[in-house]
């Protein structure tokens, strides 16, 4: 795939996760003006190693 396509897919996934995080916060009574993109990026960075390890184990 082209670099631009890969970047667009990554952005779409981060935005989707950010919306889910914001909805979860709202469901638990936390209101925020943040887009939660920073939270989504942090979550991806934290969980990336474990996810990749589990994927490798299942190959």
N, C-alpha and C positions, 0 to 999 in steps of 0.2 A: 504494500500500500504506500501511497505517497505520504510524505511527512505531514503535510497539511491535513490530510484525511485522518491520520492517526491522532493529531493534536485535537481536531474537532471531536473525534470520538471520546477522547479523554476529557475534554471540557464538558461534553454532554453528560458523561458519567458523573463527574464531580458536581455539576449543577443538580442532577437528579438526586444524588446523595444529600446535597445541601438542603434541598426541599424536604427530603424525608427527615433530616435532622431537625429542621425548623418545625415541621409538623409534630414531631415527637416532643419537642420542647413545649410547644403550645398545648399538646394533650396532657402534659404533666404540669401545666399551670405557669410555665415560664414564657413571658413575652419578650421579644427582642426585635430590634430594628435591623439587626445584622442579617446578611444573606446566608450566613452559616457556611460560606464557601471555605473559610479558614478552618472551621471545624471538620469539614469533609476532607480537606487535604491532609490535615493532621491524622485523622482516622485512617486514611489510606496508607500514609507513611508508617503508622504504627503497626498496622495489620499485614502489610505487604510481605514481610519475611515469613510469617506463619502460613499465609495463604499459598505462597510459592512452594514452601516446604511440603505442605499437604498435597498440592497438585503433583509434585515430583514423586511423592510416595504412591500415588494412584496411577502412575504410568506403567 
